[in-house]
Amino acid sequence: MRVDIYRRTEAEGKFSHLVVPEGRPIPQEAINTDWESEMSGQELDESAAHWDDFGIAEPGRQISEKGYAITSVKEQTD
């Protein structure tokens, strides 16, 4: 799946990531002025159990249910 990836700075120098299918806007419930575009048109395997680089578990399920996948607070990246 081709996706667009956004990131947001969190406390202690950590980051959260938000991933949406390529070309789609960030869904209304996830809009936040802090999201910055990090990468566009990246190919990622949505059937993977975890996207380690972004701290995102079950990306396919998240995208299917919410229209986006997001980093868990417990998995914010450095």
PyMOL Python script that loads the backbone (N, CA, C, O; Angstrom):
from pymol import cmd

cmd.read_pdbstr("""\
ATOM      1  N   MET A   1       0.850  -1.178   0.000  1.00  0.00           N
ATOM      2  CA  MET A   1       0.000   0.000   0.000  1.00  0.00           C
ATOM      3  C   MET A   1       0.888   1.231   0.000  1.00  0.00           C
ATOM      4  O   MET A   1       1.860   1.311   0.751  1.00  0.00           O
ATOM      5  N   ARG A   2       0.547   2.179  -0.842  1.00  0.00           N
ATOM      6  CA  ARG A   2       1.272   3.450  -0.865  1.00  0.00           C
ATOM      7  C   ARG A   2       0.613   4.392   0.147  1.00  0.00           C
ATOM      8  O   ARG A   2      -0.608   4.540   0.178  1.00  0.00           O
ATOM      9  N   VAL A   3       1.446   5.017   0.963  1.00  0.00           N
ATOM     10  CA  VAL A   3       0.940   5.849   2.054  1.00  0.00           C
ATOM     11  C   VAL A   3       1.698   7.161   2.155  1.00  0.00           C
ATOM     12  O   VAL A   3       2.803   7.311   1.633  1.00  0.00           O
ATOM     13  N   ASP A   4       1.072   8.101   2.838  1.00  0.00           N
ATOM     14  CA  ASP A   4       1.704   9.358   3.221  1.00  0.00           C
ATOM     15  C   ASP A   4       1.925   9.304   4.724  1.00  0.00           C
ATOM     16  O   ASP A   4       1.050   8.861   5.468  1.00  0.00           O
ATOM     17  N   ILE A   5       3.079   9.747   5.168  1.00  0.00           N
ATOM     18  CA  ILE A   5       3.462   9.630   6.572  1.00  0.00           C
ATOM     19  C   ILE A   5       3.684  11.020   7.161  1.00  0.00           C
ATOM     20  O   ILE A   5       4.363  11.862   6.574  1.00  0.00           O
ATOM     21  N   TYR A   6       3.104  11.232   8.316  1.00  0.00           N
ATOM     22  CA  TYR A   6       3.233  12.493   9.048  1.00  0.00           C
ATOM     23  C   TYR A   6       3.845  12.190  10.408  1.00  0.00           C
ATOM     24  O   TYR A   6       3.732  11.071  10.909  1.00  0.00           O
ATOM     25  N   ARG A   7       4.488  13.180  10.999  1.00  0.00           N
ATOM     26  CA  ARG A   7       5.005  12.988  12.355  1.00  0.00           C
ATOM     27  C   ARG A   7       4.734  14.222  13.192  1.00  0.00           C
ATOM     28  O   ARG A   7       4.513  15.320  12.682  1.00  0.00           O
ATOM     29  N   ARG A   8       4.760  13.999  14.499  1.00  0.00           N
ATOM     30  CA  ARG A   8       4.504  15.068  15.468  1.00  0.00           C
ATOM     31  C   ARG A   8       5.503  14.903  16.601  1.00  0.00           C
ATOM     32  O   ARG A   8       5.723  13.794  17.088  1.00  0.00           O
ATOM     33  N   THR A   9       6.101  15.996  17.013  1.00  0.00           N
ATOM     34  CA  THR A   9       7.030  15.976  18.137  1.00  0.00           C
ATOM     35  C   THR A   9       6.248  15.812  19.434  1.00  0.00           C
ATOM     36  O   THR A   9       5.236  16.473  19.665  1.00  0.00           O
ATOM     37  N   GLU A  10       6.750  14.911  20.270  1.00  0.00           N
ATOM     38  CA  GLU A  10       6.142  14.647  21.575  1.00  0.00           C
ATOM     39  C   GLU A  10       7.141  15.041  22.670  1.00  0.00           C
ATOM     40  O   GLU A  10       8.212  15.574  22.380  1.00  0.00           O
ATOM     41  N   ALA A  11       6.789  14.779  23.892  1.00  0.00           N
ATOM     42  CA  ALA A  11       7.665  15.084  25.029  1.00  0.00           C
ATOM     43  C   ALA A  11       8.942  14.248  24.963  1.00  0.00           C
ATOM     44  O   ALA A  11       8.966  13.174  24.362  1.00  0.00           O
ATOM     45  N   GLU A  12       9.978  14.749  25.576  1.00  0.00           N
ATOM     46  CA  GLU A  12      11.253  14.061  25.726  1.00  0.00           C
ATOM     47  C   GLU A  12      11.909  13.694  24.386  1.00  0.00           C
ATOM     48  O   GLU A  12      12.607  12.685  24.291  1.00  0.00           O
ATOM     49  N   GLY A  13      11.681  14.511  23.362  1.00  0.00           N
ATOM     50  CA  GLY A  13      12.320  14.292  22.075  1.00  0.00           C
ATOM     51  C   GLY A  13      11.805  13.100  21.292  1.00  0.00           C
ATOM     52  O   GLY A  13      12.467  12.641  20.361  1.00  0.00           O
ATOM     53  N   LYS A  14      10.648  12.595  21.649  1.00  0.00           N
ATOM     54  CA  LYS A  14      10.049  11.448  20.961  1.00  0.00           C
ATOM     55  C   LYS A  14       9.119  11.947  19.863  1.00  0.00           C
ATOM     56  O   LYS A  14       8.794  13.133  19.792  1.00  0.00           O
ATOM     57  N   PHE A  15       8.692  11.004  18.997  1.00  0.00           N
ATOM     58  CA  PHE A  15       7.796  11.329  17.891  1.00  0.00           C
ATOM     59  C   PHE A  15       6.651  10.335  17.804  1.00  0.00           C
ATOM     60  O   PHE A  15       6.805   9.156  18.124  1.00  0.00           O
ATOM     61  N   SER A  16       5.499  10.829  17.367  1.00  0.00           N
ATOM     62  CA  SER A  16       4.365   9.998  16.971  1.00  0.00           C
ATOM     63  C   SER A  16       4.262  10.097  15.466  1.00  0.00           C
ATOM     64  O   SER A  16       4.628  11.113  14.876  1.00  0.00           O
ATOM     65  N   HIS A  17       3.760   9.037  14.840  1.00  0.00           N
ATOM     66  CA  HIS A  17       3.557   9.029  13.396  1.00  0.00           C
ATOM     67  C   HIS A  17       2.102   8.730  13.073  1.00  0.00           C
ATOM     68  O   HIS A  17       1.433   7.979  13.784  1.00  0.00           O
ATOM     69  N   LEU A  18       1.632   9.321  12.008  1.00  0.00           N
ATOM     70  CA  LEU A  18       0.287   9.109  11.503  1.00  0.00           C
ATOM     71  C   LEU A  18       0.451   8.748  10.033  1.00  0.00           C
ATOM     72  O   LEU A  18       1.148   9.442   9.292  1.00  0.00           O
ATOM     73  N   VAL A  19      -0.188   7.668   9.614  1.00  0.00           N
ATOM     74  CA  VAL A  19      -0.058   7.175   8.245  1.00  0.00           C
ATOM     75  C   VAL A  19      -1.446   7.089   7.624  1.00  0.00           C
ATOM     76  O   VAL A  19      -2.362   6.513   8.212  1.00  0.00           O
ATOM     77  N   VAL A  20      -1.598   7.662   6.438  1.00  0.00           N
ATOM     78  CA  VAL A  20      -2.862   7.599   5.696  1.00  0.00           C
ATOM     79  C   VAL A  20      -2.573   7.069   4.295  1.00  0.00           C
ATOM     80  O   VAL A  20      -1.473   7.260   3.777  1.00  0.00           O
ATOM     81  N   PRO A  21      -3.556   6.402   3.673  1.00  0.00           N
ATOM     82  CA  PRO A  21      -3.351   5.982   2.286  1.00  0.00           C
ATOM     83  C   PRO A  21      -2.966   7.183   1.423  1.00  0.00           C
ATOM     84  O   PRO A  21      -3.477   8.285   1.624  1.00  0.00           O
ATOM     85  N   GLU A  22      -2.079   6.971   0.477  1.00  0.00           N
ATOM     86  CA  GLU A  22      -1.542   8.039  -0.359  1.00  0.00           C
ATOM     87  C   GLU A  22      -2.645   8.915  -0.946  1.00  0.00           C
ATOM     88  O   GLU A  22      -3.631   8.424  -1.496  1.00  0.00           O
ATOM     89  N   GLY A  23      -2.450  10.226  -0.812  1.00  0.00           N
ATOM     90  CA  GLY A  23      -3.361  11.199  -1.403  1.00  0.00           C
ATOM     91  C   GLY A  23      -4.607  11.504  -0.603  1.00  0.00           C
ATOM     92  O   GLY A  23      -5.343  12.431  -0.942  1.00  0.00           O
ATOM     93  N   ARG A  24      -4.860  10.752   0.444  1.00  0.00           N
ATOM     94  CA  ARG A  24      -6.041  11.022   1.266  1.00  0.00           C
ATOM     95  C   ARG A  24      -5.701  12.038   2.347  1.00  0.00           C
ATOM     96  O   ARG A  24      -4.576  12.065   2.848  1.00  0.00           O
ATOM     97  N   PRO A  25      -6.670  12.873   2.707  1.00  0.00           N
ATOM     98  CA  PRO A  25      -6.409  13.830   3.789  1.00  0.00           C
ATOM     99  C   PRO A  25      -6.394  13.118   5.140  1.00  0.00           C
ATOM    100  O   PRO A  25      -6.899  12.005   5.283  1.00  0.00           O
ATOM    101  N   ILE A  26      -5.809  13.784   6.112  1.00  0.00           N
ATOM    102  CA  ILE A  26      -5.873  13.275   7.480  1.00  0.00           C
ATOM    103  C   ILE A  26      -7.336  13.342   7.905  1.00  0.00           C
ATOM    104  O   ILE A  26      -7.955  14.399   7.785  1.00  0.00           O
ATOM    105  N   PRO A  27      -7.908  12.234   8.401  1.00  0.00           N
ATOM    106  CA  PRO A  27      -9.308  12.267   8.832  1.00  0.00           C
ATOM    107  C   PRO A  27      -9.554  13.327   9.912  1.00  0.00           C
ATOM    108  O   PRO A  27      -8.668  13.651  10.702  1.00  0.00           O
ATOM    109  N   GLN A  28     -10.762  13.847   9.921  1.00  0.00           N
ATOM    110  CA  GLN A  28     -11.134  14.954  10.804  1.00  0.00           C
ATOM    111  C   GLN A  28     -10.744  14.713  12.264  1.00  0.00           C
ATOM    112  O   GLN A  28     -10.229  15.616  12.924  1.00  0.00           O
ATOM    113  N   GLU A  29     -10.989  13.493  12.774  1.00  0.00           N
ATOM    114  CA  GLU A  29     -10.715  13.253  14.198  1.00  0.00           C
ATOM    115  C   GLU A  29      -9.225  13.236  14.523  1.00  0.00           C
ATOM    116  O   GLU A  29      -8.847  13.273  15.694  1.00  0.00           O
ATOM    117  N   ALA A  30      -8.376  13.181  13.499  1.00  0.00           N
ATOM    118  CA  ALA A  30      -6.932  13.155  13.741  1.00  0.00           C
ATOM    119  C   ALA A  30      -6.241  14.448  13.334  1.00  0.00           C
ATOM    120  O   ALA A  30      -5.023  14.569  13.471  1.00  0.00           O
ATOM    121  N   ILE A  31      -7.005  15.413  12.834  1.00  0.00           N
ATOM    122  CA  ILE A  31      -6.374  16.665  12.412  1.00  0.00           C
ATOM    123  C   ILE A  31      -5.768  17.365  13.621  1.00  0.00           C
ATOM    124  O   ILE A  31      -6.408  17.534  14.659  1.00  0.00           O
ATOM    125  N   ASN A  32      -4.535  17.758  13.454  1.00  0.00           N
ATOM    126  CA  ASN A  32      -3.813  18.444  14.513  1.00  0.00           C
ATOM    127  C   ASN A  32      -2.787  19.333  13.817  1.00  0.00           C
ATOM    128  O   ASN A  32      -2.060  18.866  12.940  1.00  0.00           O
ATOM    129  N   THR A  33      -2.722  20.571  14.185  1.00  0.00           N
ATOM    130  CA  THR A  33      -1.798  21.488  13.503  1.00  0.00           C
ATOM    131  C   THR A  33      -0.337  21.100  13.701  1.00  0.00           C
ATOM    132  O   THR A  33       0.535  21.608  12.997  1.00  0.00           O
ATOM    133  N   ASP A  34      -0.059  20.210  14.644  1.00  0.00           N
ATOM    134  CA  ASP A  34       1.315  19.791  14.896  1.00  0.00           C
ATOM    135  C   ASP A  34       1.821  18.750  13.906  1.00  0.00           C
ATOM    136  O   ASP A  34       3.029  18.517  13.857  1.00  0.00           O
ATOM    137  N   TRP A  35       0.959  18.109  13.112  1.00  0.00           N
ATOM    138  CA  TRP A  35       1.417  17.077  12.179  1.00  0.00           C
ATOM    139  C   TRP A  35       2.211  17.718  11.045  1.00  0.00           C
ATOM    140  O   TRP A  35       1.756  18.674  10.416  1.00  0.00           O
ATOM    141  N   GLU A  36       3.402  17.182  10.794  1.00  0.00           N
ATOM    142  CA  GLU A  36       4.253  17.644   9.703  1.00  0.00           C
ATOM    143  C   GLU A  36       4.450  16.505   8.722  1.00  0.00           C
ATOM    144  O   GLU A  36       4.646  15.359   9.127  1.00  0.00           O
ATOM    145  N   SER A  37       4.400  16.811   7.440  1.00  0.00           N
ATOM    146  CA  SER A  37       4.629  15.785   6.433  1.00  0.00           C
ATOM    147  C   SER A  37       6.064  15.277   6.552  1.00  0.00           C
ATOM    148  O   SER A  37       7.011  16.063   6.597  1.00  0.00           O
ATOM    149  N   GLU A  38       6.212  13.965   6.601  1.00  0.00           N
ATOM    150  CA  GLU A  38       7.548  13.362   6.684  1.00  0.00           C
ATOM    151  C   GLU A  38       7.915  12.671   5.369  1.00  0.00           C
ATOM    152  O   GLU A  38       9.035  12.827   4.882  1.00  0.00           O
ATOM    153  N   MET A  39       6.979  11.906   4.788  1.00  0.00           N
ATOM    154  CA  MET A  39       7.218  11.200   3.535  1.00  0.00           C
ATOM    155  C   MET A  39       5.899  11.052   2.790  1.00  0.00           C
ATOM    156  O   MET A  39       4.837  10.923   3.399  1.00  0.00           O
ATOM    157  N   SER A  40       5.981  11.072   1.478  1.00  0.00           N
ATOM    158  CA  SER A  40       4.785  10.869   0.654  1.00  0.00           C
ATOM    159  C   SER A  40       5.023   9.715  -0.308  1.00  0.00           C
ATOM    160  O   SER A  40       6.136   9.500  -0.787  1.00  0.00           O
ATOM    161  N   GLY A  41       3.943   8.974  -0.580  1.00  0.00           N
ATOM    162  CA  GLY A  41       4.010   7.905  -1.570  1.00  0.00           C
ATOM    163  C   GLY A  41       4.935   6.763  -1.222  1.00  0.00           C
ATOM    164  O   GLY A  41       5.532   6.153  -2.109  1.00  0.00           O
ATOM    165  N   GLN A  42       5.064   6.464   0.066  1.00  0.00           N
ATOM    166  CA  GLN A  42       5.913   5.354   0.499  1.00  0.00           C
ATOM    167  C   GLN A  42       5.152   4.038   0.399  1.00  0.00           C
ATOM    168  O   GLN A  42       3.959   3.979   0.699  1.00  0.00           O
ATOM    169  N   GLU A  43       5.833   3.000  -0.017  1.00  0.00           N
ATOM    170  CA  GLU A  43       5.233   1.664  -0.105  1.00  0.00           C
ATOM    171  C   GLU A  43       5.490   0.941   1.212  1.00  0.00           C
ATOM    172  O   GLU A  43       6.640   0.715   1.588  1.00  0.00           O
ATOM    173  N   LEU A  44       4.411   0.579   1.914  1.00  0.00           N
ATOM    174  CA  LEU A  44       4.514  -0.181   3.164  1.00  0.00           C
ATOM    175  C   LEU A  44       3.541  -1.362   3.088  1.00  0.00           C
ATOM    176  O   LEU A  44       2.500  -1.274   2.438  1.00  0.00           O
ATOM    177  N   ASP A  45       3.880  -2.441   3.742  1.00  0.00           N
ATOM    178  CA  ASP A  45       3.050  -3.641   3.751  1.00  0.00           C
ATOM    179  C   ASP A  45       2.001  -3.521   4.855  1.00  0.00           C
ATOM    180  O   ASP A  45       2.311  -3.660   6.039  1.00  0.00           O
ATOM    181  N   GLU A  46       0.765  -3.264   4.454  1.00  0.00           N
ATOM    182  CA  GLU A  46      -0.296  -3.095   5.451  1.00  0.00           C
ATOM    183  C   GLU A  46      -0.665  -4.391   6.151  1.00  0.00           C
ATOM    184  O   GLU A  46      -1.353  -4.360   7.171  1.00  0.00           O
ATOM    185  N   SER A  47      -0.220  -5.541   5.624  1.00  0.00           N
ATOM    186  CA  SER A  47      -0.513  -6.810   6.284  1.00  0.00           C
ATOM    187  C   SER A  47       0.513  -7.143   7.368  1.00  0.00           C
ATOM    188  O   SER A  47       0.372  -8.141   8.074  1.00  0.00           O
ATOM    189  N   ALA A  48       1.540  -6.309   7.498  1.00  0.00           N
ATOM    190  CA  ALA A  48       2.548  -6.525   8.548  1.00  0.00           C
ATOM    191  C   ALA A  48       1.901  -6.379   9.921  1.00  0.00           C
ATOM    192  O   ALA A  48       0.957  -5.607  10.096  1.00  0.00           O
ATOM    193  N   ALA A  49       2.412  -7.120  10.880  1.00  0.00           N
ATOM    194  CA  ALA A  49       1.893  -7.037  12.244  1.00  0.00           C
ATOM    195  C   ALA A  49       2.273  -5.713  12.910  1.00  0.00           C
ATOM    196  O   ALA A  49       1.573  -5.227  13.798  1.00  0.00           O
ATOM    197  N   HIS A  50       3.401  -5.136  12.460  1.00  0.00           N
ATOM    198  CA  HIS A  50       3.921  -3.933  13.123  1.00  0.00           C
ATOM    199  C   HIS A  50       4.821  -3.179  12.156  1.00  0.00           C
ATOM    200  O   HIS A  50       5.615  -3.796  11.446  1.00  0.00           O
ATOM    201  N   TRP A  51       4.711  -1.862  12.118  1.00  0.00           N
ATOM    202  CA  TRP A  51       5.648  -1.031  11.377  1.00  0.00           C
ATOM    203  C   TRP A  51       6.626  -0.475  12.400  1.00  0.00           C
ATOM    204  O   TRP A  51       6.373   0.557  13.022  1.00  0.00           O
ATOM    205  N   ASP A  52       7.735  -1.164  12.565  1.00  0.00           N
ATOM    206  CA  ASP A  52       8.699  -0.824  13.611  1.00  0.00           C
ATOM    207  C   ASP A  52       9.228   0.602  13.526  1.00  0.00           C
ATOM    208  O   ASP A  52       9.378   1.265  14.552  1.00  0.00           O
ATOM    209  N   ASP A  53       9.513   1.083  12.314  1.00  0.00           N
ATOM    210  CA  ASP A  53      10.085   2.425  12.163  1.00  0.00           C
ATOM    211  C   ASP A  53       9.161   3.525  12.657  1.00  0.00           C
ATOM    212  O   ASP A  53       9.610   4.633  12.952  1.00  0.00           O
ATOM    213  N   PHE A  54       7.870   3.223  12.747  1.00  0.00           N
ATOM    214  CA  PHE A  54       6.886   4.244  13.119  1.00  0.00           C
ATOM    215  C   PHE A  54       6.150   3.913  14.425  1.00  0.00           C
ATOM    216  O   PHE A  54       5.290   4.680  14.857  1.00  0.00           O
ATOM    217  N   GLY A  55       6.478   2.790  15.052  1.00  0.00           N
ATOM    218  CA  GLY A  55       5.833   2.403  16.300  1.00  0.00           C
ATOM    219  C   GLY A  55       4.345   2.154  16.131  1.00  0.00           C
ATOM    220  O   GLY A  55       3.551   2.483  17.012  1.00  0.00           O
ATOM    221  N   ILE A  56       3.966   1.566  14.989  1.00  0.00           N
ATOM    222  CA  ILE A  56       2.551   1.353  14.690  1.00  0.00           C
ATOM    223  C   ILE A  56       2.253  -0.139  14.653  1.00  0.00           C
ATOM    224  O   ILE A  56       2.802  -0.878  13.835  1.00  0.00           O
ATOM    225  N   ALA A  57       1.373  -0.567  15.554  1.00  0.00           N
ATOM    226  CA  ALA A  57       0.930  -1.959  15.603  1.00  0.00           C
ATOM    227  C   ALA A  57      -0.330  -2.137  14.763  1.00  0.00           C
ATOM    228  O   ALA A  57      -1.172  -1.242  14.693  1.00  0.00           O
ATOM    229  N   GLU A  58      -0.451  -3.288  14.133  1.00  0.00           N
ATOM    230  CA  GLU A  58      -1.627  -3.651  13.342  1.00  0.00           C
ATOM    231  C   GLU A  58      -2.049  -2.551  12.364  1.00  0.00           C
ATOM    232  O   GLU A  58      -3.195  -2.104  12.397  1.00  0.00           O
ATOM    233  N   PRO A  59      -1.136  -2.114  11.499  1.00  0.00           N
ATOM    234  CA  PRO A  59      -1.461  -0.999  10.606  1.00  0.00           C
ATOM    235  C   PRO A  59      -2.656  -1.260   9.691  1.00  0.00           C
ATOM    236  O   PRO A  59      -3.471  -0.362   9.478  1.00  0.00           O
ATOM    237  N   GLY A  60      -2.774  -2.461   9.151  1.00  0.00           N
ATOM    238  CA  GLY A  60      -3.899  -2.765   8.260  1.00  0.00           C
ATOM    239  C   GLY A  60      -5.239  -2.649   8.956  1.00  0.00           C
ATOM    240  O   GLY A  60      -6.197  -2.110   8.401  1.00  0.00           O
ATOM    241  N   ARG A  61      -5.300  -3.165  10.190  1.00  0.00           N
ATOM    242  CA  ARG A  61      -6.544  -3.067  10.963  1.00  0.00           C
ATOM    243  C   ARG A  61      -6.869  -1.617  11.261  1.00  0.00           C
ATOM    244  O   ARG A  61      -8.015  -1.196  11.109  1.00  0.00           O
ATOM    245  N   GLN A  62      -5.876  -0.848  11.684  1.00  0.00           N
ATOM    246  CA  GLN A  62      -6.115   0.557  12.003  1.00  0.00           C
ATOM    247  C   GLN A  62      -6.624   1.329  10.788  1.00  0.00           C
ATOM    248  O   GLN A  62      -7.590   2.086  10.886  1.00  0.00           O
ATOM    249  N   ILE A  63      -5.970   1.133   9.644  1.00  0.00           N
ATOM    250  CA  ILE A  63      -6.385   1.861   8.438  1.00  0.00           C
ATOM    251  C   ILE A  63      -7.784   1.440   8.018  1.00  0.00           C
ATOM    252  O   ILE A  63      -8.589   2.277   7.611  1.00  0.00           O
ATOM    253  N   SER A  64      -8.077   0.153   8.113  1.00  0.00           N
ATOM    254  CA  SER A  64      -9.403  -0.342   7.748  1.00  0.00           C
ATOM    255  C   SER A  64     -10.490   0.243   8.647  1.00  0.00           C
ATOM    256  O   SER A  64     -11.552   0.637   8.166  1.00  0.00           O
ATOM    257  N   GLU A  65     -10.226   0.296   9.938  1.00  0.00           N
ATOM    258  CA  GLU A  65     -11.220   0.771  10.905  1.00  0.00           C
ATOM    259  C   GLU A  65     -11.337   2.287  10.971  1.00  0.00           C
ATOM    260  O   GLU A  65     -12.440   2.821  11.090  1.00  0.00           O
ATOM    261  N   LYS A  66     -10.196   2.992  10.896  1.00  0.00           N
ATOM    262  CA  LYS A  66     -10.198   4.438  11.139  1.00  0.00           C
ATOM    263  C   LYS A  66      -9.853   5.283   9.919  1.00  0.00           C
ATOM    264  O   LYS A  66     -10.123   6.484   9.894  1.00  0.00           O
ATOM    265  N   GLY A  67      -9.260   4.658   8.916  1.00  0.00           N
ATOM    266  CA  GLY A  67      -8.806   5.413   7.750  1.00  0.00           C
ATOM    267  C   GLY A  67      -7.383   5.928   7.912  1.00  0.00           C
ATOM    268  O   GLY A  67      -6.866   6.614   7.030  1.00  0.00           O
ATOM    269  N   TYR A  68      -6.753   5.606   9.025  1.00  0.00           N
ATOM    270  CA  TYR A  68      -5.364   5.989   9.286  1.00  0.00           C
ATOM    271  C   TYR A  68      -4.787   5.036  10.322  1.00  0.00           C
ATOM    272  O   TYR A  68      -5.524   4.316  10.996  1.00  0.00           O
ATOM    273  N   ALA A  69      -3.478   5.038  10.442  1.00  0.00           N
ATOM    274  CA  ALA A  69      -2.784   4.269  11.488  1.00  0.00           C
ATOM    275  C   ALA A  69      -1.932   5.258  12.259  1.00  0.00           C
ATOM    276  O   ALA A  69      -1.369   6.191  11.686  1.00  0.00           O
ATOM    277  N   ILE A  70      -1.842   5.045  13.572  1.00  0.00           N
ATOM    278  CA  ILE A  70      -1.138   6.008  14.408  1.00  0.00           C
ATOM    279  C   ILE A  70      -0.304   5.291  15.464  1.00  0.00           C
ATOM    280  O   ILE A  70      -0.644   4.196  15.912  1.00  0.00           O
ATOM    281  N   THR A  71       0.781   5.926  15.845  1.00  0.00           N
ATOM    282  CA  THR A  71       1.677   5.411  16.883  1.00  0.00           C
ATOM    283  C   THR A  71       0.955   5.379  18.220  1.00  0.00           C
ATOM    284  O   THR A  71       0.265   6.328  18.592  1.00  0.00           O
ATOM    285  N   SER A  72       1.124   4.279  18.935  1.00  0.00           N
ATOM    286  CA  SER A  72       0.631   4.184  20.312  1.00  0.00           C
ATOM    287  C   SER A  72       1.506   5.047  21.210  1.00  0.00           C
ATOM    288  O   SER A  72       2.702   5.188  20.957  1.00  0.00           O
ATOM    289  N   VAL A  73       0.933   5.616  22.237  1.00  0.00           N
ATOM    290  CA  VAL A  73       1.700   6.441  23.183  1.00  0.00           C
ATOM    291  C   VAL A  73       2.877   5.636  23.736  1.00  0.00           C
ATOM    292  O   VAL A  73       3.953   6.193  23.950  1.00  0.00           O
ATOM    293  N   LYS A  74       2.691   4.342  23.968  1.00  0.00           N
ATOM    294  CA  LYS A  74       3.744   3.480  24.510  1.00  0.00           C
ATOM    295  C   LYS A  74       4.876   3.246  23.514  1.00  0.00           C
ATOM    296  O   LYS A  74       5.968   2.836  23.908  1.00  0.00           O
ATOM    297  N   GLU A  75       4.630   3.500  22.232  1.00  0.00           N
ATOM    298  CA  GLU A  75       5.614   3.170  21.212  1.00  0.00           C
ATOM    299  C   GLU A  75       6.192   4.385  20.483  1.00  0.00           C
ATOM    300  O   GLU A  75       6.736   4.246  19.388  1.00  0.00           O
ATOM    301  N   GLN A  76       6.081   5.554  21.072  1.00  0.00           N
ATOM    302  CA  GLN A  76       6.645   6.725  20.423  1.00  0.00           C
ATOM    303  C   GLN A  76       8.115   6.479  20.123  1.00  0.00           C
ATOM    304  O   GLN A  76       8.824   5.858  20.915  1.00  0.00           O
ATOM    305  N   THR A  77       8.569   6.971  18.972  1.00  0.00           N
ATOM    306  CA  THR A  77       9.924   6.690  18.517  1.00  0.00           C
ATOM    307  C   THR A  77      10.879   7.829  18.840  1.00  0.00           C
ATOM    308  O   THR A  77      10.460   8.953  19.120  1.00  0.00           O
ATOM    309  N   ASP A  78      12.168   7.519  18.796  1.00  0.00           N
ATOM    310  CA  ASP A  78      13.210   8.532  19.033  1.00  0.00           C
ATOM    311  C   ASP A  78      13.511   9.273  17.748  1.00  0.00           C
ATOM    312  O   ASP A  78      14.358  10.166  17.733  1.00  0.00           O
TER     313      ASP A  78
END
""", "prot")
cmd.dss("prot")
cmd.show_as("cartoon", "prot")
cmd.util.cbc("prot")
cmd.orient("prot")
